[in-house]
Amino acid sequence: MGNCLVAQSGGPTAVINASLAGVIKANQLDPLYERVLGGIHGIEGVLAGKLYDLTDIPESELEILKQTPSSALGTCRYKLKRGQDADFTRLMEVMDENDIDTMFYIGGNDSMDTVDALSEWAASSGSSKRFIGIPKTVDNDLVPPDHCPGFPSAAKLANLITHATRLDYDAYTRPEVFVLETMGRDAGWLAASCCLTGDVDLLVLSEVAFDRDAFLDRVQAKMDETGSCYIVVSEGARYADGAYLSAGESANDGFAHAVLGGAALTLKQMIVDAGIAPRGVVQDLSRAARSSNFAQSKVDVTEAFDLGISAHMRSADPTFTAKVVGVARGADADGGYEARYFAGPASEFANFVKEFPREWILGDYQGVSAEALDYFRPLIAGEPAIIYGANGLPKTIKPYNLR
């Protein structure tokens, strides 16, 4: 019986460690592998031979691991590219040196592409090594799952902040606008979810080309009507020519993606410069949406953990490789929401972007349809039982990359 490897990559989520805990727990219940080894700092650390033994993590620590934000193993932005044979060869050496048969990779779009690339290379080189993906992303832009672990908790936090800041905003009589910015480089799922609160006046998404004049007309109309305007914008909002609204665009985040941040500030200044309001307030959720373990969705934690178990369980089949597990939307006996778990080829998960459906977007920046709200509502339901420390804060483990 060989060992397995599990690693995390890309931006963390509030429940990424629940998937890690799922793999560990599954192997404790059904030891398909002699040892469960964690890759420190994703594929980058694995290439350097940095591994941590997770096999016998006690139940008490696993429970705290599930509620610990960030990536407990550390993460990376290292892109394993096809054609870089030295990296592929080195990875196989590390796996051989540690008697590793199977690698589980927890990550987003680029990480699922890594699973696909590694599987292709192993097959072409005659290697029996197996590679399995477990998805995560607050952007919710992976195809083909109904939704991705990490998104429901980010949406829950975004809704909590939206409602709380709307109440704070409405306490004042002075004329000003409020602009909240969410993450979402290529898709507006997180920004759109804020409409669940009923507090959003105008919504700006990346799926609809930004029209400056039409937008300012809507802001002016809202200010004339009520004296206030609460706006939510996705960081990836862009003009018809593809240029981002964001004032913080940079060339490369390590995966050749634009580094965004500043769309809300841009909108606020645009409104002020147009003379519609003398001032504005900007709230950028940024990393708070992906690291707020105190606002986890119970549905999200449960599904993230179950996907870790599902990936491990399916790996009992020696032919199970080049696959990614995911969540499909089902219904229970009473017609309520229920998760269904499936697995599909890694090639179908990688290098595609699932945009927020255009048919769910209302015109003139007016928000989203009832169908969209029905989609979001069950995902943010419930809160897990948080374990608190003596300092009154949620307990967290010491990250394995810092031990």
C-alpha positions in Angstrom: 0.0 0.0 0.0 1.5 3.3 -1.1 1.0 6.8 0.2 -1.1 9.7 -1.1 -0.3 13.4 -1.4 -2.7 16.3 -0.9 -1.9 20.0 -1.7 -3.6 23.3 -2.0 -3.2 26.0 -4.6 -4.4 29.5 -5.6 -6.4 31.9 -3.5 -7.7 30.3 -0.2 -11.4 30.1 0.8 -13.1 29.9 4.1 -13.6 26.2 3.6 -10.6 25.0 1.7 -9.3 23.3 4.8 -12.6 21.4 5.2 -11.7 19.6 1.9 -8.3 18.8 3.2 -9.8 17.5 6.4 -12.2 15.3 4.3 -9.3 13.6 2.6 -7.5 13.0 5.9 -10.6 11.7 7.7 -11.6 9.5 4.8 -8.2 7.7 5.0 -8.5 7.3 8.7 -11.9 5.6 8.2 -10.8 3.6 5.2 -7.0 3.5 4.9 -6.5 3.2 1.2 -3.1 4.7 1.7 -0.3 4.1 4.3 0.3 7.8 4.8 -1.4 11.0 3.9 1.3 13.6 3.0 0.6 17.3 2.7 2.4 19.3 0.1 3.7 22.6 1.6 2.9 25.6 -0.6 1.2 23.6 -3.3 3.0 22.3 -6.4 5.9 24.7 -5.8 6.7 23.2 -2.4 6.1 19.6 -3.6 8.7 20.2 -6.3 11.1 21.2 -3.5 10.3 18.1 -1.6 8.5 19.9 1.2 6.0 17.5 2.7 4.2 17.2 6.0 2.7 14.0 7.4 -1.1 14.4 8.1 -2.0 10.8 8.5 -2.7 10.7 12.2 -4.2 14.2 12.8 -6.5 13.7 15.8 -10.2 14.3 15.5 -10.1 17.4 17.7 -7.6 19.0 15.4 -9.5 18.0 12.3 -12.6 19.8 13.6 -10.6 23.0 14.2 -8.9 22.5 10.8 -12.3 22.7 9.1 -13.0 26.1 10.6 -9.4 27.5 10.0 -9.3 30.1 7.3 -6.5 30.4 4.6 -4.7 27.4 3.3 -3.4 25.3 6.2 -0.7 23.8 4.0 0.3 27.1 2.5 -0.5 27.9 -1.2 1.3 29.1 -4.3 0.7 30.8 -7.6 3.1 28.5 -9.5 1.9 27.5 -12.9 2.9 24.0 -14.0 3.0 24.3 -17.8 2.9 21.7 -20.4 6.3 21.3 -22.0 8.2 22.0 -18.8 9.4 18.4 -18.6 11.9 19.2 -15.9 9.0 20.0 -13.5 7.0 16.9 -14.4 10.1 14.7 -14.0 11.0 16.3 -10.7 7.4 15.8 -9.4 7.5 12.1 -10.3 10.9 11.8 -8.5 9.4 13.3 -5.3 6.4 10.9 -5.5 8.7 7.9 -6.0 11.0 9.0 -3.2 8.0 9.1 -0.8 6.1 6.1 -2.3 3.2 8.3 -3.4 0.7 6.7 -5.8 -2.0 9.4 -5.9 -2.1 13.2 -5.6 -5.1 15.2 -4.6 -5.0 18.8 -5.7 -7.4 21.3 -4.1 -7.7 24.5 -6.2 -9.4 26.5 -8.8 -9.3 26.6 -12.6 -5.6 26.6 -13.0 -5.1 23.9 -10.4 -7.6 21.7 -12.3 -5.6 22.3 -15.4 -2.5 21.1 -13.5 -4.4 17.9 -12.7 -5.2 17.5 -16.3 -1.6 18.3 -17.4 -0.1 15.9 -14.9 -2.5 13.1 -15.9 -1.6 13.6 -19.5 2.1 13.5 -18.8 1.8 10.4 -16.6 -0.1 8.6 -19.3 2.3 9.5 -22.1 5.3 8.5 -20.0 3.8 5.2 -18.9 3.5 6.2 -15.3 0.8 4.7 -13.0 0.7 7.9 -10.9 -2.8 9.2 -10.4 -4.0 12.8 -10.1 -7.4 13.9 -8.8 -8.8 17.4 -8.4 -11.0 18.9 -5.6 -12.3 22.3 -6.7 -12.5 25.5 -4.7 -13.1 29.2 -5.7 -15.0 32.1 -4.2 -15.6 33.3 -7.8 -17.8 30.3 -8.5 -16.7 30.3 -12.1 -15.8 26.6 -12.6 -17.5 24.5 -15.2 -19.4 22.1 -14.8 -20.3 22.1 -11.1 -23.5 23.8 -9.9 -21.3 25.8 -7.5 -17.9 25.6 -6.0 -16.8 25.2 -2.4 -15.8 28.5 -1.0 -18.4 30.5 -2.9 -21.3 30.0 -0.5 -19.3 31.2 2.5 -18.0 34.2 0.6 -21.6 35.0 -0.5 -22.8 34.7 3.1 -20.1 37.1 4.3 -20.9 39.5 1.3 -24.6 39.5 2.2 -23.9 40.1 5.9 -21.6 43.0 5.1 -24.0 44.4 2.5 -26.9 44.5 4.9 -24.9 45.8 7.8 -23.3 48.6 5.8 -26.6 49.5 4.2 -28.1 50.1 7.6 -25.1 52.2 8.5 -25.3 54.1 5.3 -29.0 54.9 5.8 -28.4 56.4 9.2 -27.1 59.6 7.6 -28.9 62.5 5.9 -25.9 63.8 4.0 -25.9 63.1 0.3 -23.3 60.5 -0.7 -23.1 57.2 -2.6 -21.9 53.9 -1.2 -20.0 51.4 -3.4 -19.1 47.9 -2.3 -16.6 45.9 -4.3 -16.5 42.1 -4.4 -14.0 39.6 -5.8 -14.7 38.1 -9.2 -12.2 38.6 -12.0 -14.1 36.9 -14.9 -17.6 36.3 -13.4 -20.0 38.3 -11.3 -21.5 35.5 -9.1 -20.3 37.0 -5.8 -21.4 40.6 -6.5 -24.8 39.3 -7.8 -25.4 37.3 -4.6 -25.5 40.5 -2.6 -28.9 41.2 -4.1 -30.3 38.6 -1.7 -30.4 41.3 0.9 -32.8 43.5 -1.0 -30.4 46.4 -0.2 -28.7 46.9 -3.5 -29.8 49.8 -5.7 -27.4 49.2 -8.6 -25.3 46.2 -9.7 -22.3 46.3 -12.0 -21.1 43.0 -13.3 -18.4 41.9 -15.7 -20.8 40.0 -17.9 -22.4 43.3 -19.2 -20.2 45.9 -20.8 -20.0 49.0 -18.7 -21.7 52.0 -20.2 -20.5 55.1 -18.3 -23.3 57.5 -19.3 -26.1 55.0 -18.8 -24.7 54.1 -15.4 -24.4 57.7 -14.3 -28.0 58.3 -15.5 -29.2 55.5 -13.2 -27.2 56.9 -10.2 -28.6 60.4 -10.8 -32.2 59.0 -11.0 -31.7 57.1 -7.7 -30.2 60.1 -5.9 -33.1 62.3 -7.2 -35.7 59.8 -6.0 -34.3 58.8 -2.6 -31.2 60.8 -1.9 -29.1 57.7 -1.7 -27.6 55.0 -3.9 -26.0 51.7 -2.7 -24.0 50.1 -5.5 -22.3 46.7 -5.7 -19.6 46.1 -8.3 -17.6 43.1 -9.3 -13.8 43.7 -9.4 -13.8 42.4 -13.0 -16.3 44.9 -14.3 -15.1 46.2 -17.7 -15.9 48.4 -20.7 -17.0 47.0 -24.1 -13.4 47.0 -25.3 -12.4 44.7 -22.4 -10.6 47.3 -20.4 -11.2 47.0 -16.7 -12.7 49.7 -14.6 -10.2 48.7 -11.9 -7.6 51.3 -11.1 -5.3 48.7 -9.7 -4.7 46.5 -12.8 -1.3 44.8 -12.9 0.1 42.5 -15.6 0.6 39.2 -13.8 -0.4 37.4 -10.6 1.7 34.3 -11.3 -1.0 32.7 -13.5 -0.9 35.5 -16.1 -4.1 37.0 -14.8 -4.7 40.7 -14.2 -4.4 41.7 -10.6 -7.5 43.7 -9.9 -8.7 46.0 -7.2 -10.1 49.5 -7.4 -13.3 49.2 -9.4 -15.4 50.6 -6.5 -13.0 53.6 -6.1 -13.2 54.3 -9.8 -17.0 54.3 -9.7 -17.1 56.5 -6.7 -14.8 59.1 -8.2 -16.7 58.9 -11.5 -19.9 59.8 -9.6 -18.3 62.6 -7.7 -16.6 64.1 -10.7 -20.0 64.1 -12.5 -21.4 66.2 -9.7 -24.1 63.7 -8.8 -23.0 63.4 -5.2 -20.4 65.4 -3.3 -18.8 62.4 -1.7 -18.9 58.6 -1.6 -18.0 55.7 0.6 -16.1 52.6 -0.7 -16.1 49.2 1.0 -13.8 46.6 -0.6 -14.5 43.0 0.6 -11.3 41.7 -1.1 -9.7 39.0 1.1 -12.3 39.3 3.9 -14.8 37.4 1.8 -12.5 34.4 1.4 -11.0 34.3 4.9 -14.0 35.0 7.2 -14.2 31.7 9.0 -16.7 33.2 11.5 -19.2 33.5 8.7 -19.0 30.1 7.1 -22.0 28.7 5.4 -22.9 25.4 7.0 -23.9 24.0 3.5 -20.4 25.1 2.3 -18.4 23.5 5.1 -20.4 20.3 4.7 -20.0 20.1 1.0 -16.3 21.0 1.0 -15.6 18.2 3.6 -17.8 15.7 1.7 -15.9 16.5 -1.6 -12.7 15.6 0.1 -14.2 12.3 1.3 -15.7 11.7 -2.2 -12.3 12.2 -3.9 -10.6 9.8 -1.5 -13.4 7.2 -1.8 -13.4 7.2 -5.6 -9.7 6.8 -5.6 -10.2 3.2 -4.4 -10.8 2.5 -8.1 -7.3 2.1 -9.5 -8.4 3.5 -12.8 -9.7 6.7 -11.2 -7.4 9.4 -12.4 -7.5 12.7 -14.4 -10.8 13.3 -12.7 -12.3 16.2 -10.6 -15.1 15.8 -8.1 -17.9 18.4 -8.0 -21.3 19.4 -6.6 -24.5 19.1 -8.6 -27.9 20.5 -7.4 -30.4 18.0 -6.3 -33.6 17.9 -4.3 -34.6 16.0 -1.2 -37.9 14.1 -0.7 -39.6 17.4 0.2 -38.3 19.3 -2.8 -35.7 21.2 -0.8 -32.1 21.7 -1.8 -29.7 18.7 -1.6 -26.2 18.3 -2.9 -25.3 15.6 -5.3 -21.7 14.6 -5.8 -20.2 13.6 -9.1 -16.8 13.2 -10.9 -15.8 14.2 -14.4 -12.7 14.5 -16.6 -10.3 17.2 -15.4 -10.3 18.5 -19.0 -13.9 19.6 -18.6 -13.2 21.6 -15.4 -10.0 23.4 -16.6 -9.7 26.5 -18.8 -13.4 27.3 -18.9 -15.2 30.2 -17.2 -18.8 29.9 -16.1 -20.2 33.4 -16.3 -23.2 34.5 -14.3 -26.2 33.8 -16.6 -27.1 36.8 -18.8 -30.8 35.9 -18.5 -30.6 36.4 -14.8 -29.3 40.0 -15.1 -31.8 42.8 -15.1 -31.3 45.7 -17.4 -30.1 49.2 -16.4 -28.0 47.8 -13.5 -31.2 46.9 -11.6 -30.0 43.7 -10.0 -30.9 40.1 -10.7 -33.9 38.0 -11.3 -36.0 35.8 -8.9 -34.4 32.7 -10.5 -31.0 34.0 -9.4 -32.1 34.6 -5.9 -33.6 31.0 -5.8 -30.2 29.7 -6.9 -28.3 31.6 -4.2 -30.7 31.3 -1.2 -30.0 27.6 -0.1 -26.2 27.9 -0.5 -25.8 30.4 2.3 -28.1 28.6 4.7 -27.0 27.6 8.2 -24.0 28.2 10.4 -21.6 25.5 11.6 -21.0 25.1 15.3 -17.9 27.2 15.8 -15.3 26.1 18.4 -14.1 29.2 20.3 -11.0 29.7 22.3 -10.5 31.3 25.7 -9.9 34.7 24.0 -13.4 34.6 22.6 -12.2 34.1 19.0 -12.7 31.0 16.8 -10.0 28.5 17.3 -7.6 27.9 14.5 -4.7 25.5 14.0 -1.1 26.5 13.5 -0.7 26.2 9.7 1.4 23.2 8.7 3.6 25.4 6.5 4.6 27.3 9.7 5.4 24.3 11.8 
